[in-house]
Amino acid sequence: MAASAKVLEAHLKERGIKKDKDVEELYLAKQNLSECVELTRFKYLRSLWLNKNRLRDISCLDNNFQLAELYLQNNQLTDIAGVLQHLTSLKVLMLHNNQLTKLDKVVKEFNKMQCLKILNLFNNPVAQEPDYRLYVIHSVPSVELLDRQEVLKSEKEAGKKIYEQEQEKIRETVAFGRRSEGPPNLYYPGKDQPLTKFDTRDLGNSFLRDSPLYMSSDDACNARRLKKSVTLYTTFDWSKVPRIEERRQTDTVFDSPEIITHVYR
């Protein structure tokens, strides 16, 4: 800890900074640090470089709530649980080339970071987990650049289909259409009303003139149904397939989702 304190004081002296409130940036990279001195006193700190050291943990940022850019790449971090989640102003977070494991715990740290735009996690064990990229994109929707690659709209939609299965089913139902509210009055006026006769001379070349009246609602619906083309609507039944978190926690082999096909006219 003494080594990091000396590096910090030397950095402040070099930049001619005497008051803690004047510190908005700290460059402590490439100092061979294994630990970092407490930085709580710098309440207005916005950018911090701690990359290319030998850090195994990062528990020195308890009250640095205004931090917007944090560079922690090329260290030896194995766990960040509970040490970054309060940094809700972060826009840039670099964590690549570390030893982070357990993707769900890592991503949980970013849940409240609604301003986070740029995130790097590549060259960590977590980046080798199944569906890693889609899981991160879905869990941190504010991210626009992940591992130096732009987040695509198609990736966000794919993430929703995997991790929001129930909501996606509802969306698909609403998007497909709605149920009929009864027989079409244009064809069949109802049992209590007499059939209306039209003078074809007053109708001209209209739909009513070319469409005959029917004696029952069944005849009307059948005639209308036969005029429609056949539509095949296929969906995957994901209800019996475990979620990605469950698959990560077991070695059991699971079946593929069942395909359900509906035929509509």
C-alpha atoms as a printed R data frame, in Angstrom:
    type eleno elety resid chain resno       x       y       z
1   ATOM     1    CA   MET     A     1   0.000   0.000   0.000
2   ATOM     2    CA   ALA     A     2   2.938   2.288   0.722
3   ATOM     3    CA   ALA     A     3   4.172   1.911  -2.849
4   ATOM     4    CA   SER     A     4   0.850   3.044  -4.325
5   ATOM     5    CA   ALA     A     5   0.689   5.993  -1.902
6   ATOM     6    CA   LYS     A     6   4.138   7.153  -3.024
7   ATOM     7    CA   VAL     A     7   3.143   6.839  -6.671
8   ATOM     8    CA   LEU     A     8  -0.023   8.828  -6.018
9   ATOM     9    CA   GLU     A     9   1.742  11.633  -4.188
10  ATOM    10    CA   ALA     A    10   4.420  11.833  -6.884
11  ATOM    11    CA   HIS     A    11   1.720  12.097  -9.548
12  ATOM    12    CA   LEU     A    12  -0.073  14.917  -7.707
13  ATOM    13    CA   LYS     A    13   3.191  16.782  -7.126
14  ATOM    14    CA   GLU     A    14   4.165  16.461 -10.774
15  ATOM    15    CA   ARG     A    15   0.864  18.004 -11.856
16  ATOM    16    CA   GLY     A    16   1.041  20.728  -9.188
17  ATOM    17    CA   ILE     A    17  -2.227  19.683  -7.495
18  ATOM    18    CA   LYS     A    18  -2.481  20.529  -3.787
19  ATOM    19    CA   LYS     A    19  -6.212  20.198  -3.055
20  ATOM    20    CA   ASP     A    20  -8.158  16.941  -3.273
21  ATOM    21    CA   LYS     A    21 -11.175  18.709  -4.749
22  ATOM    22    CA   ASP     A    22  -9.096  19.717  -7.784
23  ATOM    23    CA   VAL     A    23  -8.348  16.107  -8.752
24  ATOM    24    CA   GLU     A    24 -10.495  15.036 -11.717
25  ATOM    25    CA   GLU     A    25  -8.020  12.665 -13.373
26  ATOM    26    CA   LEU     A    26  -5.486  10.186 -11.988
27  ATOM    27    CA   TYR     A    27  -2.982   8.289 -14.115
28  ATOM    28    CA   LEU     A    28  -1.546   5.411 -12.092
29  ATOM    29    CA   ALA     A    29  -0.966   2.967 -14.943
30  ATOM    30    CA   LYS     A    30   2.221   0.917 -15.532
31  ATOM    31    CA   GLN     A    31   3.424   1.270 -11.932
32  ATOM    32    CA   ASN     A    32   3.689  -2.450 -11.078
33  ATOM    33    CA   LEU     A    33   1.145  -1.955  -8.282
34  ATOM    34    CA   SER     A    34  -0.280  -5.003  -6.499
35  ATOM    35    CA   GLU     A    35  -2.559  -2.857  -4.313
36  ATOM    36    CA   CYS     A    36  -4.100   0.591  -4.674
37  ATOM    37    CA   VAL     A    37  -4.279   3.253  -2.013
38  ATOM    38    CA   GLU     A    38  -7.743   4.416  -0.949
39  ATOM    39    CA   LEU     A    39  -9.029   7.087  -3.357
40  ATOM    40    CA   THR     A    40 -12.183   8.071  -1.450
41  ATOM    41    CA   ARG     A    41 -10.879  11.553  -0.724
42  ATOM    42    CA   PHE     A    42 -11.053  12.503  -4.418
43  ATOM    43    CA   LYS     A    43 -14.812  13.085  -4.588
44  ATOM    44    CA   TYR     A    44 -14.675  14.834  -7.961
45  ATOM    45    CA   LEU     A    45 -12.557  12.185  -9.667
46  ATOM    46    CA   ARG     A    46 -13.932  11.472 -13.169
47  ATOM    47    CA   SER     A    47 -11.206   9.495 -14.961
48  ATOM    48    CA   LEU     A    48  -8.898   6.862 -13.451
49  ATOM    49    CA   TRP     A    49  -6.165   4.808 -15.143
50  ATOM    50    CA   LEU     A    50  -4.987   1.749 -13.193
51  ATOM    51    CA   ASN     A    51  -4.249  -0.451 -16.185
52  ATOM    52    CA   LYS     A    52  -1.094  -2.542 -16.670
53  ATOM    53    CA   ASN     A    53  -0.460  -3.204 -12.980
54  ATOM    54    CA   ARG     A    54  -0.714  -6.386 -10.881
55  ATOM    55    CA   LEU     A    55  -3.986  -5.609  -9.069
56  ATOM    56    CA   ARG     A    56  -5.980  -8.565  -7.747
57  ATOM    57    CA   ASP     A    57  -8.832  -6.510  -6.314
58  ATOM    58    CA   ILE     A    58 -10.151  -2.977  -6.666
59  ATOM    59    CA   SER     A    59 -11.690  -1.966  -3.329
60  ATOM    60    CA   CYS     A    60 -10.437   1.619  -3.286
61  ATOM    61    CA   LEU     A    61 -13.375   3.439  -4.904
62  ATOM    62    CA   ASP     A    62 -16.026   3.484  -2.188
63  ATOM    63    CA   ASN     A    63 -17.122   7.124  -2.582
64  ATOM    64    CA   ASN     A    64 -16.000   8.028  -6.100
65  ATOM    65    CA   PHE     A    65 -19.560   8.350  -7.380
66  ATOM    66    CA   GLN     A    66 -18.691  10.820 -10.160
67  ATOM    67    CA   LEU     A    67 -16.272   8.464 -11.863
68  ATOM    68    CA   ALA     A    68 -17.096   8.329 -15.592
69  ATOM    69    CA   GLU     A    69 -14.089   6.491 -17.043
70  ATOM    70    CA   LEU     A    70 -12.325   3.568 -15.385
71  ATOM    71    CA   TYR     A    71  -9.416   1.713 -16.982
72  ATOM    72    CA   LEU     A    72  -8.587  -1.579 -15.253
73  ATOM    73    CA   GLN     A    73  -7.374  -3.676 -18.184
74  ATOM    74    CA   ASN     A    74  -4.215  -5.800 -18.065
75  ATOM    75    CA   ASN     A    75  -4.314  -6.618 -14.354
76  ATOM    76    CA   GLN     A    76  -4.933  -9.832 -12.398
77  ATOM    77    CA   LEU     A    77  -8.504  -9.183 -11.221
78  ATOM    78    CA   THR     A    78 -10.463 -12.342 -10.429
79  ATOM    79    CA   ASP     A    79 -13.572 -10.891  -8.801
80  ATOM    80    CA   ILE     A    80 -15.323  -7.494  -8.874
81  ATOM    81    CA   ALA     A    81 -18.449  -8.441  -6.930
82  ATOM    82    CA   GLY     A    82 -19.706  -5.560  -4.793
83  ATOM    83    CA   VAL     A    83 -16.931  -3.078  -5.661
84  ATOM    84    CA   LEU     A    84 -18.212  -1.358  -8.820
85  ATOM    85    CA   GLN     A    85 -22.013  -1.439  -8.643
86  ATOM    86    CA   HIS     A    86 -22.228   1.970  -6.914
87  ATOM    87    CA   LEU     A    87 -20.372   3.701  -9.777
88  ATOM    88    CA   THR     A    88 -23.554   4.523 -11.656
89  ATOM    89    CA   SER     A    89 -22.017   7.427 -13.600
90  ATOM    90    CA   LEU     A    90 -19.580   5.224 -15.497
91  ATOM    91    CA   LYS     A    91 -19.602   5.655 -19.268
92  ATOM    92    CA   VAL     A    92 -16.390   3.778 -20.093
93  ATOM    93    CA   LEU     A    93 -15.248   0.618 -18.304
94  ATOM    94    CA   MET     A    94 -12.215  -1.389 -19.427
95  ATOM    95    CA   LEU     A    95 -11.791  -4.816 -17.827
96  ATOM    96    CA   HIS     A    96 -10.194  -6.847 -20.603
97  ATOM    97    CA   ASN     A    97  -7.097  -9.008 -20.070
98  ATOM    98    CA   ASN     A    98  -7.932 -10.007 -16.493
99  ATOM    99    CA   GLN     A    99  -9.015 -13.288 -14.839
100 ATOM   100    CA   LEU     A   100 -12.715 -12.602 -14.220
101 ATOM   101    CA   THR     A   101 -14.974 -15.651 -13.841
102 ATOM   102    CA   LYS     A   102 -18.706 -16.266 -13.239
103 ATOM   103    CA   LEU     A   103 -20.407 -14.144 -15.866
104 ATOM   104    CA   ASP     A   104 -23.668 -13.670 -13.942
105 ATOM   105    CA   LYS     A   105 -21.850 -12.112 -10.959
106 ATOM   106    CA   VAL     A   106 -19.720  -9.890 -13.184
107 ATOM   107    CA   VAL     A   107 -22.713  -8.579 -15.140
108 ATOM   108    CA   LYS     A   108 -24.675  -8.011 -11.927
109 ATOM   109    CA   GLU     A   109 -22.191  -5.231 -11.107
110 ATOM   110    CA   PHE     A   110 -23.400  -3.312 -14.171
111 ATOM   111    CA   ASN     A   111 -27.162  -3.497 -13.493
112 ATOM   112    CA   LYS     A   112 -27.453   0.104 -12.248
113 ATOM   113    CA   MET     A   113 -24.997   1.610 -14.745
114 ATOM   114    CA   GLN     A   114 -27.531   3.173 -17.079
115 ATOM   115    CA   CYS     A   115 -24.921   5.522 -18.586
116 ATOM   116    CA   LEU     A   116 -22.433   2.800 -19.499
117 ATOM   117    CA   LYS     A   117 -21.699   3.012 -23.234
118 ATOM   118    CA   ILE     A   118 -18.336   1.318 -23.747
119 ATOM   119    CA   LEU     A   119 -17.470  -1.992 -22.062
120 ATOM   120    CA   ASN     A   120 -14.561  -4.381 -22.614
121 ATOM   121    CA   LEU     A   121 -14.494  -7.876 -21.112
122 ATOM   122    CA   PHE     A   122 -12.607  -9.842 -23.737
123 ATOM   123    CA   ASN     A   123  -9.630 -12.043 -22.776
124 ATOM   124    CA   ASN     A   124 -11.341 -13.034 -19.524
125 ATOM   125    CA   PRO     A   125 -12.640 -16.540 -18.718
126 ATOM   126    CA   VAL     A   126 -16.187 -15.085 -18.664
127 ATOM   127    CA   ALA     A   127 -15.902 -14.289 -22.383
128 ATOM   128    CA   GLN     A   128 -15.712 -18.039 -23.082
129 ATOM   129    CA   GLU     A   129 -19.093 -18.834 -21.524
130 ATOM   130    CA   PRO     A   130 -22.010 -19.830 -23.835
131 ATOM   131    CA   ASP     A   131 -23.971 -16.909 -25.300
132 ATOM   132    CA   TYR     A   132 -21.611 -14.519 -23.531
133 ATOM   133    CA   ARG     A   133 -22.102 -11.584 -25.886
134 ATOM   134    CA   LEU     A   134 -25.912 -11.831 -26.081
135 ATOM   135    CA   TYR     A   135 -26.169 -12.198 -22.307
136 ATOM   136    CA   VAL     A   136 -24.111  -9.052 -21.689
137 ATOM   137    CA   ILE     A   137 -25.979  -7.058 -24.350
138 ATOM   138    CA   HIS     A   138 -29.341  -8.027 -22.867
139 ATOM   139    CA   SER     A   139 -28.263  -7.440 -19.255
140 ATOM   140    CA   VAL     A   140 -26.637  -4.047 -19.941
141 ATOM   141    CA   PRO     A   141 -28.920  -2.465 -22.586
142 ATOM   142    CA   SER     A   142 -27.153   0.916 -22.467
143 ATOM   143    CA   VAL     A   143 -23.909  -0.500 -23.913
144 ATOM   144    CA   GLU     A   144 -23.234   0.619 -27.485
145 ATOM   145    CA   LEU     A   145 -19.717  -0.765 -27.921
146 ATOM   146    CA   LEU     A   146 -18.871  -4.181 -26.447
147 ATOM   147    CA   ASP     A   147 -15.378  -5.634 -26.830
148 ATOM   148    CA   ARG     A   148 -14.555  -3.063 -29.524
149 ATOM   149    CA   GLN     A   149 -17.547  -4.106 -31.622
150 ATOM   150    CA   GLU     A   150 -20.716  -2.097 -32.126
151 ATOM   151    CA   VAL     A   151 -23.838  -3.575 -30.553
152 ATOM   152    CA   LEU     A   152 -26.335  -4.331 -33.328
153 ATOM   153    CA   LYS     A   153 -30.105  -4.096 -33.143
154 ATOM   154    CA   SER     A   154 -30.333  -7.716 -34.281
155 ATOM   155    CA   GLU     A   155 -28.203  -8.767 -31.285
156 ATOM   156    CA   LYS     A   156 -30.541  -6.967 -28.882
157 ATOM   157    CA   GLU     A   157 -33.556  -8.689 -30.455
158 ATOM   158    CA   ALA     A   158 -31.842 -12.086 -30.272
159 ATOM   159    CA   GLY     A   159 -31.092 -11.494 -26.595
160 ATOM   160    CA   LYS     A   160 -34.736 -10.714 -25.874
161 ATOM   161    CA   LYS     A   161 -35.869 -13.949 -27.556
162 ATOM   162    CA   ILE     A   162 -33.536 -15.965 -25.337
163 ATOM   163    CA   TYR     A   163 -33.866 -14.161 -22.001
164 ATOM   164    CA   GLU     A   164 -37.413 -12.741 -22.225
165 ATOM   165    CA   GLN     A   165 -39.260 -15.744 -23.573
166 ATOM   166    CA   GLU     A   166 -42.601 -15.064 -21.880
167 ATOM   167    CA   GLN     A   167 -42.634 -11.383 -22.929
168 ATOM   168    CA   GLU     A   168 -41.696 -12.339 -26.482
169 ATOM   169    CA   LYS     A   169 -44.632 -14.753 -26.682
170 ATOM   170    CA   ILE     A   170 -46.989 -11.931 -25.711
171 ATOM   171    CA   ARG     A   171 -45.405  -9.558 -28.231
172 ATOM   172    CA   GLU     A   172 -45.732 -12.109 -31.040
173 ATOM   173    CA   THR     A   173 -49.408 -12.699 -30.214
174 ATOM   174    CA   VAL     A   174 -50.204  -8.991 -30.269
175 ATOM   175    CA   ALA     A   175 -48.179  -8.400 -33.408
176 ATOM   176    CA   PHE     A   176 -49.864 -11.239 -35.312
177 ATOM   177    CA   GLY     A   177 -53.377  -9.816 -35.003
178 ATOM   178    CA   ARG     A   178 -56.493  -9.994 -32.880
179 ATOM   179    CA   ARG     A   179 -59.492 -12.261 -32.632
180 ATOM   180    CA   SER     A   180 -62.640 -11.593 -34.616
181 ATOM   181    CA   GLU     A   181 -65.347  -9.954 -32.544
182 ATOM   182    CA   GLY     A   182 -68.199 -11.703 -34.404
183 ATOM   183    CA   PRO     A   183 -69.576 -12.426 -37.874
184 ATOM   184    CA   PRO     A   184 -69.089  -9.678 -40.460
185 ATOM   185    CA   ASN     A   185 -72.234  -7.509 -40.547
186 ATOM   186    CA   LEU     A   186 -71.509  -6.723 -44.157
187 ATOM   187    CA   TYR     A   187 -72.422 -10.271 -45.085
188 ATOM   188    CA   TYR     A   188 -74.901 -11.201 -42.366
189 ATOM   189    CA   PRO     A   189 -76.895  -8.550 -40.436
190 ATOM   190    CA   GLY     A   190 -77.972 -10.906 -37.588
191 ATOM   191    CA   LYS     A   191 -80.918 -13.127 -36.717
192 ATOM   192    CA   ASP     A   192 -83.192 -10.322 -35.515
193 ATOM   193    CA   GLN     A   193 -82.777  -8.143 -38.575
194 ATOM   194    CA   PRO     A   194 -84.239  -8.839 -42.038
195 ATOM   195    CA   LEU     A   195 -81.921  -9.057 -45.003
196 ATOM   196    CA   THR     A   196 -81.522  -5.711 -46.696
197 ATOM   197    CA   LYS     A   197 -82.157  -5.552 -50.415
198 ATOM   198    CA   PHE     A   198 -80.075  -3.204 -52.529
199 ATOM   199    CA   ASP     A   199 -80.833  -1.758 -55.902
200 ATOM   200    CA   THR     A   200 -77.760  -2.691 -57.914
201 ATOM   201    CA   ARG     A   201 -78.357   0.264 -60.217
202 ATOM   202    CA   ASP     A   202 -77.490   2.627 -57.327
203 ATOM   203    CA   LEU     A   203 -74.433   0.668 -56.192
204 ATOM   204    CA   GLY     A   204 -72.387   0.855 -59.382
205 ATOM   205    CA   ASN     A   205 -69.173  -1.160 -59.569
206 ATOM   206    CA   SER     A   206 -68.881  -1.617 -55.804
207 ATOM   207    CA   PHE     A   207 -67.979  -4.368 -53.375
208 ATOM   208    CA   LEU     A   208 -71.565  -4.729 -52.149
209 ATOM   209    CA   ARG     A   209 -72.892  -5.384 -55.599
210 ATOM   210    CA   ASP     A   210 -70.327  -8.105 -56.262
211 ATOM   211    CA   SER     A   211 -70.748  -9.797 -52.848
212 ATOM   212    CA   PRO     A   212 -73.992 -11.731 -52.303
213 ATOM   213    CA   LEU     A   213 -75.881 -11.759 -48.997
214 ATOM   214    CA   TYR     A   214 -75.869 -14.986 -46.981
215 ATOM   215    CA   MET     A   215 -78.647 -16.633 -45.021
216 ATOM   216    CA   SER     A   216 -76.516 -17.572 -41.993
217 ATOM   217    CA   SER     A   217 -73.378 -16.444 -40.224
218 ATOM   218    CA   ASP     A   218 -71.676 -19.784 -40.939
219 ATOM   219    CA   ASP     A   219 -72.173 -19.357 -44.674
220 ATOM   220    CA   ALA     A   220 -70.806 -15.846 -44.522
221 ATOM   221    CA   CYS     A   221 -67.718 -16.832 -42.511
222 ATOM   222    CA   ASN     A   222 -66.994 -19.875 -44.682
223 ATOM   223    CA   ALA     A   223 -67.250 -17.823 -47.861
224 ATOM   224    CA   ARG     A   224 -64.897 -15.214 -46.459
225 ATOM   225    CA   ARG     A   225 -62.451 -17.826 -45.158
226 ATOM   226    CA   LEU     A   226 -62.176 -19.511 -48.559
227 ATOM   227    CA   LYS     A   227 -61.144 -16.243 -50.175
228 ATOM   228    CA   LYS     A   228 -58.103 -15.893 -47.892
229 ATOM   229    CA   SER     A   229 -54.720 -17.427 -48.599
230 ATOM   230    CA   VAL     A   230 -53.224 -20.043 -46.287
231 ATOM   231    CA   THR     A   231 -50.658 -18.779 -43.745
232 ATOM   232    CA   LEU     A   232 -48.285 -21.047 -41.863
233 ATOM   233    CA   TYR     A   233 -47.136 -19.644 -38.514
234 ATOM   234    CA   THR     A   234 -44.292 -21.548 -36.822
235 ATOM   235    CA   THR     A   235 -43.014 -20.898 -33.291
236 ATOM   236    CA   PHE     A   236 -40.568 -22.516 -30.880
237 ATOM   237    CA   ASP     A   237 -41.865 -23.716 -27.527
238 ATOM   238    CA   TRP     A   238 -39.137 -22.566 -25.104
239 ATOM   239    CA   SER     A   239 -41.195 -23.269 -21.972
240 ATOM   240    CA   LYS     A   240 -39.578 -26.702 -21.430
241 ATOM   241    CA   VAL     A   241 -36.042 -25.541 -22.182
242 ATOM   242    CA   PRO     A   242 -34.083 -24.287 -19.130
243 ATOM   243    CA   ARG     A   243 -32.760 -20.754 -19.108
244 ATOM   244    CA   ILE     A   244 -29.098 -20.023 -19.776
245 ATOM   245    CA   GLU     A   245 -28.345 -19.565 -16.069
246 ATOM   246    CA   GLU     A   246 -29.624 -23.089 -15.345
247 ATOM   247    CA   ARG     A   247 -27.598 -24.542 -18.201
248 ATOM   248    CA   ARG     A   248 -24.444 -22.951 -16.859
249 ATOM   249    CA   GLN     A   249 -24.944 -24.638 -13.475
250 ATOM   250    CA   THR     A   250 -25.313 -28.211 -14.732
251 ATOM   251    CA   ASP     A   251 -23.706 -30.565 -17.239
252 ATOM   252    CA   THR     A   252 -27.038 -32.153 -18.237
253 ATOM   253    CA   VAL     A   253 -27.761 -32.273 -21.975
254 ATOM   254    CA   PHE     A   254 -31.119 -30.669 -22.824
255 ATOM   255    CA   ASP     A   255 -33.402 -31.267 -25.802
256 ATOM   256    CA   SER     A   256 -34.001 -28.656 -28.469
257 ATOM   257    CA   PRO     A   257 -37.214 -26.566 -28.258
258 ATOM   258    CA   GLU     A   258 -40.367 -28.083 -29.756
259 ATOM   259    CA   ILE     A   259 -41.523 -26.588 -33.064
260 ATOM   260    CA   ILE     A   260 -45.244 -25.693 -33.196
261 ATOM   261    CA   THR     A   261 -46.883 -24.895 -36.532
262 ATOM   262    CA   HIS     A   262 -50.284 -23.165 -36.913
263 ATOM   263    CA   VAL     A   263 -52.250 -22.951 -40.144
264 ATOM   264    CA   TYR     A   264 -54.385 -19.846 -40.764
265 ATOM   265    CA   ARG     A   265 -56.549 -18.588 -43.598
